[in-house]
């Protein structure tokens, strides 16, 4: 198991609220997000521990990956409010 943290910051001028999800798009094939709380469009998600982020506010989430082949882990991070 490989762990880490990701800090997400609201860089907009407006608050973001609702069920906030961190999605790992294009996660390396063969790597699994062990602490995923769901899936969206085939990508694993983690539900954030807060329901709103004010402009400039940040939240940090923990990631845990299963990576038996020791591949380089890459993904495109996406933050959304669950209303795609």
Beta strands, then each sheet from edge to edge (+ up, - down):
strand 1: 2-9
strand 2: 16-17
strand 3: 21-25
strand 4: 32-33
strand 5: 38-40
strand 6: 43-47
strand 7: 52-53
strand 8: 58-66
strand 9: 76-80
sheet 1: 1+ 8- 4+
sheet 2: 2+ 7-
sheet 3: 5+ 6- 3+ 9-
end
